[in-house]
Amino acid sequence: MDAERICRKLFNRTFSISRIPTGKYNESYYVVLDKNQYVLRIAPEESTEVLFYERKMMRKEPEIHKIVQKNTSIPIPLILDYDFSHSVVERDWLLMEKIPGRALFETYGNSIKMNKMFFTLGRFLNQLHNVKRNKFGYPESESTGPMKDNWYSAFKDMWLKLLMDIRKTGIYTEENVNKLTRLLDYHSNSFPPVKQSSLLHMDVWSQNILINREGVITGLIDWDRSIWGDPEIEYAVLDYCGTSPPQFWKGYGSQPLRDENYEIRRVFYILYEHQKYIFIRAMRGKNISLAQQYAEESLRIAEKLK
């Protein structure tokens, strides 16, 4: 087993490992060595069907962790070791400290604790979104391409690459792809210039928020989908995942102006999140009927933008 081979390479003492069942993309394991606990995450095999931005996305995590730890007070695990050279196993992997707490979806508490938790989450995301750069998009890689000089160009590139991935499933027709491409072009004026990009997590849902019994956030995990972009796309993902109740916005400190153009952009951002499941369900889950359901829902959502 790859996890055992990695641990034998790392440690010269007795260890125990157990699979973390909640991992959706990477294989994740708890590792116990003496009285210390760690988390080992192993990327999928290179033959796995992945979206354009998922290919080798673990490789950006060490740098993202450093940026977050330097510029915010968000609790995230320390990355202790990693290997992307495939010298141990034919997959990327990283070893992190195990931070306390349990995933939010396992521990929903009373409303007072949840209100405090979402308030704190808002404060943390505000800190994150104040980490700025002058380029936009996913960190540059072979599959994502170079970062862009403006947000609309970056989002259009992301949109087109996602549609091309979905087209591979055969569920979207060429006509569907062309129509959705023209739809974004038609509404390009609804995307005003954004002066600087913000660091965005893009996967803040109940599995990636760790809390303790008091409802205190002990960790925000899984940063491999991070991008540099307009915080509005993060707001849309938060809405999609159900992690932006009123207390979140109190902690965040401000809310976006929800005018007509904002609502148009929000539909595109929701679609960017929703459409990925067409590919994921069809290519990785081999569940064509569910993939078709996501496609039908996506096309109905897109109808709102005519």
C-alpha positions in Angstrom: 0.0 0.0 0.0 1.3 3.4 -0.9 0.6 4.9 2.5 2.7 2.3 4.2 5.5 2.7 1.8 5.6 6.4 2.4 5.5 6.0 6.2 8.3 3.4 6.2 10.4 5.9 4.2 9.6 8.7 6.7 9.9 6.8 10.0 12.3 4.2 11.3 10.0 3.4 14.2 6.7 1.6 14.6 3.7 3.5 13.3 0.0 2.8 12.7 -2.2 4.2 9.9 -5.9 4.3 9.4 -7.9 5.6 6.4 -9.9 8.8 6.8 -13.2 7.9 5.2 -14.4 11.4 4.4 -11.8 12.2 1.7 -13.5 13.0 -1.6 -10.5 13.4 -3.9 -7.2 12.6 -2.2 -6.6 9.5 -0.1 -6.1 10.6 3.4 -4.8 8.7 6.5 -4.3 9.3 10.2 -0.7 8.3 11.1 0.2 7.6 14.8 3.9 7.6 15.7 4.7 7.2 19.4 2.2 9.7 20.9 2.2 12.0 17.9 -0.6 12.1 15.3 -0.3 13.2 11.6 -2.3 13.3 8.5 -1.0 11.8 5.3 -2.6 12.9 2.1 -1.9 11.1 -1.2 -3.0 12.5 -4.6 -4.9 10.3 -7.1 -3.0 8.3 -9.6 -2.1 10.2 -12.7 -4.4 8.1 -14.8 -7.4 9.4 -12.7 -9.9 11.5 -14.7 -9.5 15.0 -13.3 -10.7 18.5 -14.0 -8.2 20.9 -15.6 -7.4 22.6 -12.3 -7.2 19.4 -10.3 -4.2 18.0 -12.2 -1.2 18.1 -9.7 -3.1 20.7 -7.6 -1.6 19.3 -4.4 1.7 20.9 -5.5 0.5 24.4 -4.8 -0.5 23.7 -1.2 2.9 24.2 0.5 3.1 27.7 -0.9 -0.5 28.6 -0.2 -0.1 27.4 3.4 2.9 29.6 3.9 1.0 32.6 2.6 -2.0 32.0 4.8 0.2 31.4 7.9 2.2 34.5 7.3 -0.7 36.9 6.5 -3.7 35.6 8.6 -4.6 34.1 11.9 -6.6 31.3 10.3 -5.7 28.0 12.0 -4.3 25.6 9.3 -2.1 22.5 9.7 1.7 22.8 9.3 3.0 20.9 6.3 5.9 18.8 7.6 7.0 16.9 4.5 6.0 16.3 0.9 7.3 14.7 -2.2 6.2 15.6 -5.8 9.1 13.8 -7.5 7.5 10.3 -7.2 10.7 9.0 -5.7 8.8 6.9 -3.1 5.5 6.2 -4.8 4.1 7.1 -8.2 1.9 9.8 -6.7 2.2 13.2 -5.0 1.9 13.2 -1.2 2.3 15.5 1.8 2.4 14.9 5.5 0.8 17.4 7.9 0.3 17.8 11.6 -3.1 16.6 12.8 -4.9 19.6 14.3 -7.6 19.1 16.9 -11.3 19.3 16.2 -13.9 17.5 14.1 -15.5 18.4 10.8 -18.4 20.7 11.2 -20.9 18.3 9.6 -20.1 15.8 12.3 -20.6 18.2 15.2 -23.4 20.6 14.5 -24.1 22.1 18.0 -26.6 24.6 19.4 -27.5 27.8 17.6 -25.4 30.0 20.0 -22.2 27.9 19.2 -23.0 27.9 15.5 -23.5 31.7 15.5 -20.2 32.2 17.1 -18.5 29.8 14.7 -19.9 31.4 11.6 -19.0 34.9 12.9 -15.4 33.7 13.3 -15.5 32.1 9.9 -16.5 35.5 8.4 -13.6 37.2 10.2 -11.2 34.5 8.9 -12.4 34.9 5.3 -12.1 38.6 5.5 -8.5 38.2 6.5 -7.9 35.8 3.6 -9.6 38.1 1.1 -7.3 40.9 2.1 -4.3 39.0 0.9 -3.7 40.6 -2.5 -1.9 40.1 -5.7 -1.8 41.7 -9.1 -2.5 38.6 -11.1 -5.7 36.5 -11.4 -6.6 32.9 -11.7 -5.2 29.5 -10.5 -1.5 29.5 -9.6 0.3 28.9 -12.8 0.8 25.3 -13.9 0.9 23.2 -17.0 -2.8 22.5 -16.9 -4.1 25.8 -15.8 -1.8 28.0 -17.9 -0.4 31.4 -17.0 -2.3 33.8 -14.6 -4.1 36.7 -16.2 -3.9 40.5 -15.8 -7.6 40.9 -15.1 -10.4 38.9 -13.4 -12.7 38.6 -16.4 -9.9 37.1 -18.6 -9.1 34.7 -15.8 -12.7 33.7 -15.2 -13.4 33.3 -19.0 -10.3 31.0 -19.3 -11.6 28.9 -16.3 -15.1 28.8 -17.8 -13.9 27.6 -21.2 -11.5 25.0 -19.8 -14.3 23.7 -17.6 -16.7 23.4 -20.5 -14.0 21.6 -22.5 -13.7 19.1 -19.7 -17.4 18.6 -19.5 -17.6 18.1 -23.3 -15.4 15.1 -22.9 -18.2 13.3 -21.0 -20.5 13.5 -24.0 -23.2 14.9 -21.8 -22.9 18.5 -23.0 -23.3 18.8 -26.8 -21.1 21.1 -28.9 -24.2 23.3 -29.1 -24.4 23.5 -25.3 -20.8 24.4 -25.0 -21.0 27.1 -27.7 -24.2 28.5 -26.2 -22.6 28.8 -22.7 -19.5 30.4 -24.2 -21.6 33.0 -26.0 -23.6 33.6 -22.9 -20.5 34.6 -20.9 -19.3 36.9 -23.8 -22.7 38.5 -23.9 -22.6 39.4 -20.2 -19.0 40.5 -20.1 -19.9 44.0 -19.3 -21.4 42.7 -16.0 -17.9 42.0 -14.9 -16.3 45.3 -13.8 -12.5 45.7 -13.4 -11.1 44.3 -10.2 -8.0 46.2 -9.1 -6.2 43.4 -7.4 -6.9 39.7 -6.8 -7.7 38.2 -3.4 -6.6 34.8 -2.2 -9.7 32.6 -2.1 -10.1 29.1 -0.6 -13.0 28.0 -2.9 -13.9 24.9 -0.9 -15.3 26.2 2.4 -17.9 23.6 3.3 -18.8 21.7 6.4 -16.2 18.9 5.8 -13.3 21.4 5.6 -14.2 23.4 8.8 -12.9 21.8 12.0 -14.4 22.9 15.3 -14.1 21.8 18.9 -16.9 21.1 21.5 -17.2 24.8 22.2 -17.9 25.6 18.6 -14.4 27.3 18.2 -12.9 26.8 14.7 -9.7 24.8 15.2 -8.8 24.5 11.5 -9.7 25.3 7.9 -8.3 22.6 5.7 -7.9 21.5 2.0 -6.5 24.5 0.3 -5.6 22.8 -3.0 -8.5 24.5 -4.9 -7.4 28.0 -4.0 -7.3 30.7 -6.6 -6.5 34.4 -6.8 -9.7 36.2 -7.9 -12.7 38.3 -7.1 -14.1 37.4 -3.6 -17.6 37.4 -5.2 -16.9 33.9 -6.6 -16.1 32.7 -3.0 -19.3 34.3 -1.8 -21.2 32.2 -4.4 -19.4 29.0 -3.4 -20.3 29.8 0.3 -23.9 30.3 -0.7 -23.8 27.0 -2.6 -22.3 25.1 0.3 -24.6 26.7 2.9 -21.8 28.4 4.8 -22.8 32.1 4.6 -25.7 32.7 7.1 -26.2 36.2 8.5 -23.7 35.6 11.3 -21.0 35.0 8.7 -21.6 38.4 7.2 -21.5 40.1 10.6 -18.0 38.6 11.1 -16.9 39.4 7.6 -17.8 43.0 8.2 -19.5 43.9 4.9 -21.8 42.5 2.3 -21.6 42.9 -1.5 -24.0 45.3 -3.3 -26.5 42.8 -4.8 -27.5 44.8 -7.8 -28.5 43.4 -11.2 -24.9 42.9 -12.4 -23.9 41.2 -9.2 -26.8 38.7 -9.6 -25.7 38.0 -13.2 -22.1 37.3 -12.0 -23.4 35.2 -9.2 -25.3 32.9 -11.6 -22.1 32.3 -13.6 -20.2 31.6 -10.4 -22.8 29.2 -9.1 -22.7 27.5 -12.5 -19.0 27.2 -12.3 -19.4 25.3 -9.1 -22.4 23.2 -10.1 -21.2 22.2 -13.6 -18.0 20.5 -12.3 -20.2 17.7 -10.9 -21.2 16.8 -14.4 -17.6 15.7 -15.0 -17.0 14.3 -11.6 -20.1 12.2 -11.5 -19.6 10.9 -15.1 -15.9 10.4 -15.3 -15.0 9.5 -11.7 -18.2 8.3 -10.3 -19.4 6.5 -13.5 -22.9 7.7 -12.6 -24.2 9.0 -15.9 -27.8 9.5 -14.8 -26.6 11.7 -11.9 -24.3 13.6 -14.2 -27.1 14.2 -16.6 -29.2 15.6 -13.8 -26.5 18.1 -12.9 -26.3 19.0 -16.6 -30.1 19.6 -16.9 -30.0 21.7 -13.7 -27.1 23.7 -15.0 -28.8 24.4 -18.3 -32.0 25.5 -16.5 -29.9 27.9 -14.3 -28.3 29.3 -17.4 -31.7 30.0 -18.9 -32.1 32.7 -16.3 -29.4 34.7 -18.0 -31.0 35.0 -21.4 
